[in-house]
Amino acid sequence: MRIALVGAGAFGEKHLDGLKNIDGVEIASVISRSAEQAAEVAAKYGAPHSGTDLVEALALPDVDAVILCTPTQVHAEQAIACMNAGKHVQVEIPLSDSWADAEAVVAKANETGLVCMVGHTRRFNPSHQYVHNRIVAGEFAVQQMDVQTYFFRRKNMNAKGQPRSWTDHLLWHHAAHTIDLFAYQSGRIVAANVMQGPKHPELGIAMDMSIQLKAETGAICTLSLSFNNNGPLGTFFRYIGDSDTYIARYNDLVNGKEEPIDLTGITVSTNGIELQDREFVAAIREGREPNSSVRDVLDCYRVIGELAASLEAQDGWS
């Protein structure tokens, strides 16, 4: 299988590192805003083609699928373009920055029958898979999730400290991870509330946010997000359930007493991005719906769209 990677920034390279561990996968093309960066990354990962335009990659006859690691604002448009070109596509989280665009991508996936997957990595992290397996087995039920997503990001910089051409967003990007995971572990979300702090004078986005969720099962979730937090950084999940308590930190899991839980054998890798890419490739090869398909995660964007509308209304009150 030959895959084109579009967006050769910090996250794009994480995908390339994961793809090189999957048998029978080759990188056919690397596309980036900078021709120099695209060529450099293509050389590093053995891709025969590089360029600056998605259209170039879509025109290559031997490209089977595309992974999009581009700015949020073009995710939906580019995902639709890939499917119009007959290519399977995995678009990094978030799928879009509007509910209407999310619906448009699902409509195109339904029309073409191609695999369209969204990078909701938390579904694939071994820590969350362990909890999910216990839920499916009837051994654990979530009563409450308490989640903190904290960064120190007051400028448009990526994970490597390099300048970004776009502005990140706590609701449409970072909250999407938890909103989808909560529904995946607890059931459809039936109530949601949001409040945000002051907007940054230059970035134009809220730097702090608080979200409450309730699932159809009665489980609740409290999510705190910040771009103002100067360490420790990352996302930390506390699952409070009927039979146990778990604390997940990306690929690590401990119980409520901070005792490590052995995740050996839960997955073939401890790398959530690699596991995500393995599912994408397997779904294409097997002609099936992937976990985290665009249809699977669509309801997450319904919730985010409702929360975004609520924030707009709150802005009108001030």
ABEGO torsion letter per residue (X at the ends): XBBBBBGABAAAAAAAAAAAABBGBBBABBBBABAAAAAAAAAAAGBABBBABAAAAAABAABABBBBABBAAAAAAAAAAAAAAGBBBBBBOBABABAAAAAAAAAAAAAAGBBBBBBBAAAABAAAAAAAAAAAAGABBBABBBBBBBBBBABBBBAAGBBBABBBBAAAAAAAAAAAAAAAAAEBBABBBBBBBBBBAAAGBBABBBBBBBBAAGBBBBBBBBAABBOBBEBBBBBBBAABBBBBBEABBBBAAGBBBBABGABABABAAAAAAAAAAAAAAAGBBBBGBAAAAAAAAAAAAAAAAAAAAAAAAX
